[in-house]
Amino acid sequence: MKIHVDVDCTPEEARTLLGLPDVKPMQKALMDEIEGRMKKALSAMEPDALVRMWLPASMQSLEQWQKFIWSRMTGAQGEDEPVDKGS
């Protein structure tokens, strides 16, 4: 003997019938969080944001390099002058 039952219901009705939890609010909150993080990450990839992020660091290191070289050049000048010990 076989029994065949056709149930015509929506997914929400099937979840309720089987006692499964409704996860739509959790999915919506999770998707909103993911969307916010993606937008934040994409805004950091815009060319003007990248230039603002990289340029100050490179300009600062260039300025530090120039100061270092200048201090070595001016400091080396005093060290290379001959010292008069006998006069």
Buried (B, 14 or more C-beta within 10 A) or exposed (E): EEEEEEEEEEEEEEBEEEEEEEEEEEEEEEEEEEEEEEEEEEEEEEEEEEEEEEEEEEEEEEEEEEEEEEEEEEEEEEEEEEEEEEE
